[in-house]
């Protein structure tokens, strides 16, 4: 007889049996592709291939993955595990870099050469053993523009398939094609393509596909036998954009399995491996979640329909890169996200259920994961409801740090999201700054979000100037240089969410970014608090254009100008804004602070005097100023032109109180690049013709002249006591008596001088265009030491200042260095986050500089 507990046990057992039976009878939900999971990853230092030949640096097959290296070797990895199987050694001397690798039908093909030499070594090796099968030289000429009206080929210059190798010898007509045997390297066919055609090329596993547009014809997609070069099936493609000259813009993509995507003008066409049309853009762009495995065609942004109905593959939102495939059964695209940002990902190849992607300096193997779909694949399986309302991430109170009255305007985003993923905050007045916020991504986990954020932050740092004083593992503020000037941005990660804040006002971004981070942490990581920025004493003031004019410090105030024409008066100790003034035009030249007045000139032809305490204008006059301002004893000295484009220039003395002209001096010849004037009891002027002039301060009458360089050399001046130091572009340096022009000594440096020297503490310091600082003995001209910085930067400007035994100078590497003034030894270096554009200015406890990203920075001296 059963006890009560026994009866309960039987009842539970019966329920369990019935449940199992019911589950067995229920239909099973299908497993579908839901995500890409990292299988393995390896460092990849060869990039993705240069634009000249468009040859791949990595190759993929079912049997191996080949990876070229900068050392000229080729690593062979197991495609499933990433295990290194062998390394193909570099060629013996003279070594040439690897320019391409391919795998086809058990053969590894390697090309070596340099872009500026047409001859390239092509080698075939047995993939299983590494044995060399053949070696030959092919001619792949460097790019040269086609003749007027001639055709041009854009695409891989070497294409390797299972049936043979096709080489495009020239990128411009006549197009010489050569076919090589894969296992012997022998030439199997030659052909010349008709003239007047624009071509794009791509290879599948067994054939070559050409997209062509020939004069008087429509765009045509055709296959070619890679062994015989005989044409195969061909299809005419219509285009809505076929201009008569040059043909429509065209692109061509193909994968190993034979899927092809052709873009002609504003139309897109997709074809299956059998050559039959699979879809047009209007069909394919209705992207669905994947229901079966199909090898991806490309990596990039999520495919969307552009305004004209064409397919857009570079929308930039959401943040991740997507591997996009074509379902031949439906003709629709299917896409799943990766853990890399879209601009960083490049598809290398695919096998069965794996894809191989280059990005962030690594080659990563992804394996397709199957499961039950719990959310849209577009959003990585995260429910749409998890995406926050972008307009709720900042509040009106937050925006009040800029001005009261900002209103939120939700963006028109994906209709699949219940909340807007973007929001514009509109200012109450027309001169205010619009602030935009975008939810870039919501990940399934915080760890996945941090990985994607880290990759995006790395790409941002490589392409933009960043604010080093505020960056954290979850927070990065940076400056973007666009066609309309600079704008500020911050990317933030909190929990599973990544958000981006942008504005044309860098100051607005700087003020709002910490508030945004606090709001996100409160929502996704309650109790967490953003730590304050880690920084030594000092400060940063963000302007909205590059700061190229040297800051001036007077009376505890830093007066700085920026390229958008703004004059800013900043507290020298804190960086707090005292006042700002808009001049109405860009400011490029150094300004002067004298007798309680700020004198500034813009490139729109206006010279202004502003009250140093309030910023209110005292006077303004029309004048085409062409160089840095100088001032002394109640007078301004400026280079001017009668017209902005005139090659002639003159030095004008102006009464500082009234703005009236006192006198003018015009040197001989043209003056295209006026050198700064030295003002004092005698006015010293450099020139573009190697001459130095001394003028009477009262009248402008010439007192003496001295030839410091060649007839076309620009001269740069510095003065210390009764000596003027003149340096010319050819490296000559002279010490001259300020009153008489008599030479005390002459010397020379190895570099080309392009900047004003600095004389202090018994030494003369000069900077060359290659980033080297030279120190000469001020009494004799003897070289004391030199210090060189490494790197290359267009528009580099050297500058220096001496204080307390240190020489502060800017390097071509964009860093501010503090050198021992006596020996040139580096004592300190300051990371600025952006190239320094001004000479350093030392005053009190700080050294001040201006940067290309619009920052005025104060560092502890």
Residue pairs with C-beta under 8 A, 6 or more apart in sequence:
2 10
29 372
30 291
31 370
31 371
31 372
32 289
32 290
32 291
32 292
32 370
32 371
32 372
32 373
33 290
33 291
33 292
33 293
33 334
33 336
33 368
33 369
33 370
33 377
34 336
34 369
34 370
34 371
34 372
34 373
34 374
34 377
34 381
35 336
35 337
35 368
35 369
35 371
35 380
35 381
36 323
36 336
36 337
36 338
36 339
36 355
36 366
36 367
36 368
36 369
37 366
37 367
37 368
37 369
38 339
38 364
38 365
38 366
38 367
39 80
39 81
39 82
39 354
39 365
39 366
39 367
40 81
40 82
40 364
40 365
41 82
41 362
41 363
41 364
41 365
42 67
42 75
42 77
42 82
42 362
42 363
43 361
43 362
44 57
44 58
44 67
44 358
44 361
44 362
44 363
45 69
45 70
45 361
46 57
46 58
46 67
46 68
46 69
46 70
46 98
47 57
48 56
48 57
48 346
48 358
49 55
49 56
49 57
49 99
49 100
50 99
50 115
52 115
52 142
52 143
53 99
53 100
53 115
53 140
53 156
53 157
53 158
54 154
54 155
54 156
54 157
55 99
55 100
55 111
55 156
55 157
55 158
56 100
56 101
56 102
56 156
56 348
57 67
57 68
57 98
57 100
57 101
58 65
58 66
58 67
58 68
58 101
58 348
58 349
58 356
58 358
58 363
59 65
59 66
59 101
59 102
59 103
59 108
59 348
59 349
60 66
60 79
60 103
60 256
60 348
60 349
60 350
60 351
60 356
61 79
61 103
61 104
61 127
61 349
61 351
62 79
62 351
62 352
63 79
63 103
63 106
63 127
63 128
64 76
64 77
64 78
64 79
64 85
64 103
64 108
64 127
65 76
65 77
65 78
65 79
65 82
65 356
65 363
65 365
66 74
66 75
66 76
66 77
66 101
66 102
66 103
66 108
67 74
67 75
67 76
67 77
67 101
67 363
68 74
68 98
68 100
68 101
68 110
69 75
69 98
70 97
71 90
72 90
72 91
72 95
72 96
72 97
72 98
72 112
73 87
73 88
73 89
73 90
73 98
74 87
74 88
74 98
74 101
74 108
74 110
75 84
75 87
75 88
76 84
76 85
76 86
76 87
76 88
76 108
76 127
76 130
77 83
77 84
77 85
78 85
79 351
79 354
79 356
79 365
80 354
82 365
86 130
88 108
88 110
88 125
88 130
91 112
91 121
96 112
96 113
96 114
96 121
97 112
97 113
97 114
98 110
98 111
98 112
99 111
99 112
99 113
99 115
99 120
100 109
100 110
100 111
100 158
101 108
101 109
101 110
101 111
102 108
102 109
102 158
102 160
103 109
103 127
103 160
104 160
104 161
104 162
104 182
104 205
105 162
105 182
105 183
106 126
106 127
106 128
107 124
107 125
107 126
107 127
107 133
107 182
107 183
108 124
108 125
108 126
108 127
108 130
109 122
109 123
109 124
109 125
109 160
109 165
109 182
110 122
110 123
110 125
111 120
111 121
111 122
111 123
111 138
111 158
112 120
112 121
112 123
113 119
113 120
113 121
113 140
115 142
116 142
118 139
118 140
118 141
118 142
119 137
119 138
119 139
120 137
120 138
120 139
120 140
121 135
121 136
121 137
122 135
122 136
122 137
122 138
122 158
122 165
122 180
122 185
123 132
123 134
123 135
124 132
124 133
124 134
124 135
124 182
124 183
124 184
124 185
125 131
125 132
125 133
126 133
133 183
133 184
133 185
134 183
134 184
134 185
134 186
135 185
136 180
136 185
138 158
138 167
138 169
138 178
138 180
139 169
140 157
140 158
140 167
140 168
140 169
141 169
141 170
141 171
143 171
143 172
144 171
144 172
145 172
146 152
146 172
146 173
147 172
147 173
149 196
149 215
150 172
150 173
150 195
150 196
151 172
151 173
151 175
151 193
151 195
151 196
151 197
151 198
151 199
151 214
152 171
152 172
152 173
152 198
152 199
153 168
153 170
153 171
153 172
153 175
153 198
153 199
153 200
153 201
154 171
154 198
154 199
154 200
154 201
155 168
155 199
155 200
155 201
155 202
155 252
156 168
156 201
156 202
156 203
157 167
157 168
157 169
157 171
158 165
158 166
158 167
158 168
159 165
159 166
159 167
159 201
159 202
159 203
159 208
159 226
160 182
160 203
161 182
161 203
161 204
161 205
161 206
161 207
161 208
161 226
162 182
162 205
162 206
163 182
163 206
163 207
163 225
163 226
163 227
164 179
164 180
164 181
164 182
164 188
164 225
164 226
164 227
165 179
165 180
165 181
165 182
165 226
166 177
166 178
166 179
166 180
166 203
166 208
166 224
166 226
166 229
167 177
167 178
167 179
167 180
168 175
168 176
168 177
168 201
169 175
169 176
169 177
169 178
170 176
173 193
173 195
173 196
173 197
174 192
174 193
174 195
175 192
175 193
175 197
175 199
176 190
176 192
177 190
177 191
177 192
177 193
177 229
178 187
178 189
178 190
179 187
179 188
179 189
179 190
179 191
179 226
179 227
179 228
179 229
180 186
180 187
180 188
181 187
181 188
181 227
188 227
188 228
189 227
189 228
189 229
189 230
190 229
191 229
193 199
194 214
196 214
196 215
197 212
197 213
197 214
197 215
198 212
198 213
198 214
198 246
198 247
198 250
199 210
199 211
199 212
200 210
200 211
200 212
200 250
200 251
200 252
201 208
201 209
201 210
201 211
201 252
202 208
202 209
202 211
202 252
202 253
202 254
202 260
203 209
203 226
203 254
204 254
204 255
204 256
204 257
204 258
204 260
204 273
205 256
205 257
205 258
206 226
206 258
207 223
207 224
207 225
207 226
207 232
207 258
208 223
208 224
208 225
208 226
209 221
209 222
209 223
209 224
209 252
209 254
209 260
210 221
210 222
210 223
210 224
211 219
211 220
211 221
211 237
211 250
211 252
211 262
211 264
212 219
212 220
212 222
213 219
213 220
213 242
213 247
213 248
213 250
213 264
214 220
218 236
218 237
218 238
218 239
218 242
219 236
219 237
219 238
219 239
219 242
219 247
219 248
219 250
219 262
219 264
219 265
220 234
220 235
220 236
220 237
221 234
221 235
221 237
221 260
221 262
221 269
221 271
222 231
222 232
222 233
222 234
222 235
223 231
223 232
223 233
223 234
223 275
224 230
224 231
224 232
225 231
225 232
233 275
235 271
235 275
235 277
237 262
237 264
237 267
237 269
238 267
239 248
239 264
239 265
239 266
239 267
240 265
240 266
240 267
241 248
241 249
241 265
241 266
242 248
242 265
248 264
248 265
249 263
249 264
249 265
250 262
250 263
250 264
250 265
251 261
251 262
251 263
252 260
252 261
252 262
252 263
253 260
253 261
253 262
253 297
253 298
254 260
254 261
254 297
255 295
255 296
255 297
255 349
255 350
256 295
256 349
256 350
257 273
257 295
258 272
258 273
258 274
259 270
259 271
259 272
259 273
259 278
259 294
259 295
259 297
259 325
259 326
259 328
260 270
260 271
261 268
261 269
261 270
261 297
261 298
261 326
262 268
262 269
262 270
262 271
263 269
263 311
266 308
266 309
266 310
267 280
267 281
267 310
268 280
268 281
268 284
268 310
268 311
269 277
269 279
269 280
269 281
270 277
270 278
270 279
270 280
270 284
270 326
270 331
271 277
271 278
272 278
272 326
272 328
273 328
278 284
278 326
278 328
278 331
279 326
279 331
279 332
279 333
281 305
281 309
281 310
281 311
282 305
282 309
283 331
283 332
284 303
284 311
284 326
284 331
284 332
284 333
285 303
285 304
285 305
285 311
285 333
286 332
287 302
287 303
287 304
287 324
287 332
287 333
287 334
287 335
287 378
288 327
288 330
288 332
288 333
288 334
289 334
289 373
289 376
289 377
289 378
290 325
290 327
290 334
290 335
290 336
290 377
291 327
291 334
292 327
292 329
293 352
293 353
293 368
294 325
294 326
294 327
294 328
294 334
295 325
295 350
295 355
296 323
296 324
296 325
296 347
296 350
296 355
297 324
297 325
297 326
297 347
298 313
298 323
298 324
298 347
299 321
299 322
299 323
299 324
299 338
299 342
299 345
299 346
299 347
299 357
300 313
300 314
300 321
300 322
300 324
300 342
300 345
301 312
301 313
301 314
301 315
301 316
301 317
301 321
301 322
301 342
302 315
302 317
302 318
302 322
302 324
302 335
302 337
302 378
303 311
303 312
303 313
303 322
303 324
303 333
303 335
304 311
304 312
304 315
305 311
305 312
306 312
313 324
314 342
316 342
316 343
317 421
317 438
317 440
318 337
318 378
318 379
318 440
318 441
319 341
319 342
319 440
319 441
319 452
319 456
319 498
320 337
320 338
320 339
320 340
320 341
320 342
320 380
320 441
320 452
321 337
321 338
321 340
321 341
321 342
321 343
321 344
321 345
321 357
321 359
322 335
322 336
322 337
322 338
322 342
323 335
323 336
323 338
323 347
323 355
323 357
323 366
324 333
324 334
324 335
325 333
325 334
325 335
326 332
326 333
326 334
327 333
327 334
334 377
335 377
335 378
336 368
336 377
336 380
337 377
337 378
337 380
338 345
338 357
338 359
338 366
339 448
339 451
339 452
339 455
340 357
340 359
340 360
340 364
340 452
340 455
341 452
341 455
341 456
341 459
343 459
344 359
344 360
344 455
344 456
344 459
345 357
345 358
345 359
346 357
346 358
346 359
347 355
347 356
347 357
348 356
348 357
348 358
348 363
349 355
349 356
350 356
353 367
353 368
354 365
354 366
354 367
354 368
355 365
355 366
355 368
356 363
356 364
356 365
356 366
357 363
357 364
357 366
358 364
359 455
360 455
360 458
360 459
373 381
374 381
374 383
375 381
375 382
375 383
375 384
376 384
376 416
378 414
378 416
379 387
379 416
379 442
380 441
380 442
380 443
380 444
381 444
382 442
382 443
382 444
382 496
384 416
384 417
384 418
385 418
386 442
386 496
387 417
387 418
387 419
387 421
387 439
387 442
388 419
388 439
388 442
388 497
388 523
389 410
389 419
389 420
389 423
390 410
390 411
390 419
390 420
390 421
390 422
390 423
390 437
390 438
390 439
390 499
391 408
391 410
391 420
391 423
391 437
392 419
393 423
393 437
393 439
393 499
393 516
393 519
393 520
393 523
394 408
394 423
394 425
394 435
394 437
394 512
394 515
394 516
394 519
395 519
396 406
396 408
398 512
398 515
398 516
398 519
399 406
399 425
399 435
399 512
400 406
401 511
401 512
401 515
402 427
402 432
402 433
402 435
402 505
402 508
402 511
402 512
403 427
403 428
403 429
403 432
404 428
405 427
405 428
406 425
406 426
406 427
406 428
406 432
406 435
407 425
407 426
407 428
408 423
408 424
408 425
408 426
409 423
409 424
409 425
409 426
410 420
410 422
410 423
411 420
411 421
411 422
411 423
411 424
411 438
412 420
413 420
413 421
413 422
414 421
421 438
421 439
422 436
422 437
422 438
422 439
423 436
423 437
423 438
424 434
424 435
424 436
424 437
425 434
425 435
425 436
425 437
426 434
427 433
427 434
433 503
433 504
433 505
433 508
434 503
434 504
435 501
435 502
435 503
435 505
435 508
435 509
435 512
436 501
436 502
436 503
437 499
437 500
437 501
437 502
437 516
438 499
438 500
438 502
439 497
439 498
439 499
440 456
440 491
440 498
440 499
440 500
441 449
441 452
441 497
441 498
442 449
442 496
442 497
442 498
443 449
443 452
443 496
443 497
443 498
444 496
445 496
446 495
446 496
448 496
449 493
449 495
449 496
449 497
449 498
450 473
450 474
450 493
452 498
453 474
453 491
453 493
453 498
454 473
456 491
456 498
457 476
457 491
460 466
460 476
460 478
460 491
461 476
461 478
464 478
464 479
464 480
464 481
465 478
465 479
465 481
465 833
465 834
465 835
465 851
465 852
465 853
466 476
466 477
466 478
466 479
466 833
466 834
467 476
467 477
467 478
467 479
467 510
467 540
467 833
467 855
468 831
468 832
468 833
469 533
469 534
469 535
469 540
469 833
470 477
470 513
470 514
470 533
471 477
472 530
472 531
474 492
474 493
474 494
474 517
475 490
475 491
475 492
475 493
475 513
475 517
475 530
476 490
476 491
477 488
477 489
477 490
477 509
477 510
477 513
478 488
478 489
478 490
478 491
479 486
479 487
479 488
479 489
479 506
479 834
479 853
479 854
480 486
480 487
480 488
480 489
480 502
481 852
481 853
484 504
485 504
485 544
485 545
485 563
485 564
486 506
486 544
486 545
486 546
486 853
486 854
487 502
487 503
487 504
487 505
487 506
487 544
488 502
488 503
488 504
488 505
488 506
488 507
488 508
488 509
488 510
488 542
488 544
489 500
489 501
489 502
489 503
489 509
490 500
490 501
490 509
490 513
490 516
491 498
491 499
491 500
491 501
492 498
492 499
492 500
492 501
492 513
492 516
492 517
492 520
493 499
494 517
494 520
494 521
494 523
494 524
494 525
495 520
495 523
495 524
495 525
496 524
497 520
497 524
499 516
499 520
501 509
501 512
501 513
501 516
502 509
503 509
503 512
504 544
505 544
506 542
506 543
506 544
506 853
506 854
507 541
507 542
507 543
507 544
509 542
510 542
514 530
517 530
518 529
518 530
521 528
521 529
521 530
536 859
536 860
537 845
537 846
537 860
538 846
538 857
538 858
538 859
538 860
539 574
539 575
539 857
539 858
540 575
540 855
540 856
540 857
540 858
541 560
541 568
541 570
541 575
541 577
541 855
541 856
541 857
542 854
542 855
543 560
543 562
543 564
543 566
543 568
543 854
543 855
543 856
544 562
544 564
544 566
544 854
545 562
545 563
545 564
545 566
545 586
545 854
546 562
546 563
546 837
546 850
546 851
546 852
546 853
546 854
547 560
547 561
547 562
547 563
547 837
547 838
547 850
547 851
547 852
547 854
547 855
547 856
548 563
548 588
548 797
548 837
548 838
548 850
549 560
549 561
549 587
549 588
549 589
549 590
549 591
549 628
549 838
549 850
550 590
550 799
550 838
550 839
550 841
550 850
551 558
551 559
551 560
551 838
551 841
551 848
551 849
551 850
551 856
552 558
552 559
552 560
552 591
552 592
552 593
552 598
552 841
553 559
553 572
553 841
553 843
553 844
553 848
554 593
554 612
555 612
556 571
556 572
556 573
557 569
557 570
557 571
557 572
557 578
557 612
558 569
558 570
558 571
558 572
558 575
558 848
558 856
558 858
559 567
559 568
559 569
559 570
559 591
559 593
559 598
559 612
560 567
560 568
560 570
560 850
560 856
561 567
561 568
561 587
561 591
561 600
562 568
562 587
562 850
562 854
563 586
563 587
563 588
563 854
564 582
564 586
565 582
565 583
565 584
565 585
565 586
565 587
565 602
565 604
566 580
566 581
566 582
566 583
566 587
567 580
567 581
567 582
567 583
567 587
567 591
567 598
567 600
567 610
567 615
568 577
568 579
568 580
568 856
569 577
569 578
569 579
569 580
569 598
569 612
569 615
570 576
570 577
570 578
570 856
571 577
571 578
572 843
572 844
572 846
572 848
572 858
573 844
573 846
575 856
575 858
578 615
579 614
579 615
580 615
581 610
581 615
581 617
583 600
583 602
583 604
583 606
583 608
584 602
584 604
584 606
585 602
585 603
585 604
585 605
585 606
586 602
586 603
586 604
587 600
587 601
587 602
587 603
588 603
589 601
589 625
589 627
589 628
589 629
590 628
590 629
590 676
591 598
591 599
591 600
591 601
591 629
592 598
592 599
592 629
592 630
592 631
592 636
593 599
593 612
594 631
594 632
594 634
594 636
594 656
595 634
595 656
596 611
596 612
596 613
597 609
597 610
597 611
597 612
597 618
597 656
598 609
598 610
598 611
598 612
598 615
599 607
599 608
599 609
599 610
599 629
599 631
599 636
599 656
600 607
600 608
600 610
600 629
601 607
601 608
601 623
601 625
601 629
601 638
602 608
603 625
603 644
605 622
605 623
605 624
605 625
605 644
606 620
606 621
606 622
606 623
607 620
607 621
607 622
607 623
607 625
607 638
607 654
607 659
608 617
608 619
608 620
609 617
609 618
609 619
609 620
609 656
609 659
610 616
610 617
610 618
611 617
611 618
619 658
619 659
620 659
621 659
623 638
623 640
623 652
624 640
624 641
624 642
624 643
624 644
624 646
625 638
625 639
625 640
626 638
626 639
626 640
626 641
626 649
626 671
626 674
627 638
627 639
627 649
627 674
627 675
627 676
627 677
628 639
628 676
628 677
629 636
629 637
629 638
630 636
630 637
630 638
630 676
630 677
630 678
630 679
631 637
631 656
631 679
632 679
632 680
632 697
633 679
633 697
634 655
634 656
634 657
635 653
635 654
635 655
635 656
635 662
635 679
635 697
636 653
636 654
636 656
637 651
637 652
637 653
637 654
637 677
637 679
637 683
638 651
638 652
638 654
638 677
639 649
639 650
639 651
639 652
639 671
639 674
639 677
640 649
640 650
640 651
640 652
640 664
641 648
641 649
641 650
642 648
647 670
647 671
647 672
648 666
648 670
648 671
649 666
649 671
649 674
650 664
650 665
650 666
650 667
651 664
651 665
651 666
651 667
651 677
651 683
651 685
651 695
651 700
652 661
652 662
652 663
652 664
653 661
653 662
653 663
653 664
653 683
653 697
653 700
654 660
654 661
654 662
655 661
655 662
662 700
663 699
663 700
664 700
665 685
665 693
665 695
665 700
665 702
667 685
667 687
667 689
667 691
667 693
668 687
668 689
668 691
669 687
669 688
669 689
670 688
671 687
671 688
672 688
673 688
673 714
674 688
675 685
675 686
675 687
675 714
675 715
675 716
675 717
675 756
676 686
676 716
676 717
676 756
677 683
677 684
677 685
678 684
678 685
678 717
678 718
678 719
678 724
679 697
680 697
680 719
680 738
681 697
682 694
682 695
682 696
682 697
682 703
682 738
682 739
683 694
683 695
683 696
683 697
683 700
684 692
684 693
684 694
684 695
684 717
684 719
684 724
684 738
685 692
685 693
685 694
685 695
685 717
686 692
686 693
686 708
686 714
686 715
686 716
686 717
686 726
687 693
687 714
687 715
688 712
688 713
688 714
689 711
689 712
689 713
690 707
690 708
690 709
690 710
690 711
690 712
690 713
690 715
690 728
691 705
691 706
691 707
691 708
691 715
692 705
692 706
692 707
692 708
692 715
692 717
692 724
692 726
692 736
692 741
693 702
693 704
693 705
694 702
694 703
694 704
694 705
694 724
694 738
694 739
694 741
695 701
695 702
695 703
696 702
696 703
703 739
703 741
704 740
704 741
705 741
706 726
706 734
706 736
706 741
706 743
708 715
708 726
708 727
708 728
708 732
708 734
709 715
709 728
709 729
709 730
709 732
710 728
710 729
710 730
713 728
713 729
713 730
713 732
714 728
714 729
714 754
715 726
715 727
715 728
715 729
716 726
716 727
716 728
716 753
716 754
716 755
716 756
716 757
717 724
717 725
717 726
717 727
717 756
717 757
718 724
718 725
718 756
718 757
718 758
718 759
718 764
719 725
719 738
719 759
720 759
720 760
720 778
721 738
722 737
722 738
722 739
723 735
723 736
723 737
723 738
723 744
723 759
723 778
724 735
724 736
724 737
724 738
725 733
725 734
725 735
725 736
725 757
725 759
725 764
725 778
726 733
726 734
726 736
727 733
727 734
727 753
727 757
727 766
728 753
729 752
729 753
729 754
730 752
730 753
731 748
731 749
731 750
731 751
731 752
731 753
731 768
732 746
732 747
732 748
733 746
733 747
733 748
733 749
733 753
733 757
733 764
733 766
733 776
733 781
734 743
734 745
734 746
734 747
735 743
735 744
735 745
735 746
735 764
735 778
735 781
736 742
736 743
736 744
737 743
737 744
745 780
745 781
746 781
747 776
747 781
747 782
747 783
749 766
749 768
749 774
749 776
749 783
750 768
750 772
751 768
751 769
751 770
751 772
751 774
752 768
752 769
752 770
753 766
753 767
753 768
753 769
754 767
754 768
754 769
754 798
755 766
755 767
755 797
755 798
755 799
756 799
756 839
757 764
757 765
757 766
757 767
758 764
758 765
758 800
758 801
758 802
758 807
759 765
759 778
760 802
760 821
761 802
761 805
761 821
762 777
762 778
762 779
763 775
763 776
763 777
763 778
763 784
763 821
764 775
764 776
764 777
764 778
764 781
765 773
765 774
765 775
765 776
765 800
765 802
765 807
765 809
766 773
766 774
766 776
767 773
767 774
767 798
767 799
767 800
767 809
768 774
768 798
769 796
769 798
770 788
770 812
771 788
771 789
771 790
771 791
771 796
771 798
771 811
771 812
771 813
772 786
772 787
772 788
772 789
773 786
773 787
773 788
773 798
773 800
773 807
773 809
773 819
773 824
774 783
774 785
774 786
775 783
775 784
775 785
775 786
775 807
775 821
775 824
776 782
776 783
776 784
777 783
777 784
784 822
784 824
785 823
785 824
786 824
787 809
787 817
787 819
787 824
787 826
789 811
789 812
789 813
789 815
789 817
790 812
790 813
791 811
791 812
791 813
791 814
792 812
793 812
793 813
793 814
793 835
796 812
796 835
797 810
797 836
797 837
797 838
797 839
798 809
798 810
799 809
799 810
799 836
799 838
799 839
799 840
800 807
800 808
800 809
800 810
800 839
800 840
801 807
801 808
801 809
801 839
801 840
801 841
801 842
801 847
802 808
802 821
802 842
803 842
803 847
803 861
804 861
805 820
805 821
805 822
806 818
806 819
806 820
806 821
806 827
806 861
807 818
807 819
807 820
807 821
807 824
808 816
808 817
808 818
808 819
808 840
808 842
808 847
808 861
809 816
809 817
809 819
809 840
810 816
810 817
810 836
810 839
810 840
810 849
811 817
814 832
814 834
814 835
814 836
815 829
815 830
815 831
815 832
815 836
816 829
816 830
816 832
816 836
816 840
816 847
816 849
816 859
817 826
817 828
817 829
817 830
818 826
818 827
818 828
818 829
818 830
818 847
819 825
819 826
819 827
820 826
820 827
830 859
832 849
832 851
832 855
832 857
833 851
833 853
833 855
834 851
834 852
834 853
834 855
835 851
835 852
836 849
836 850
836 851
836 852
837 849
837 850
837 851
837 852
838 849
838 850
840 847
840 848
840 849
841 847
841 848
841 849
842 848
842 861
844 861
845 860
845 861
846 858
846 859
846 860
846 861
847 858
847 859
847 860
847 861
848 856
848 857
848 858
848 859
849 856
849 857
849 859
850 856
850 857
851 857
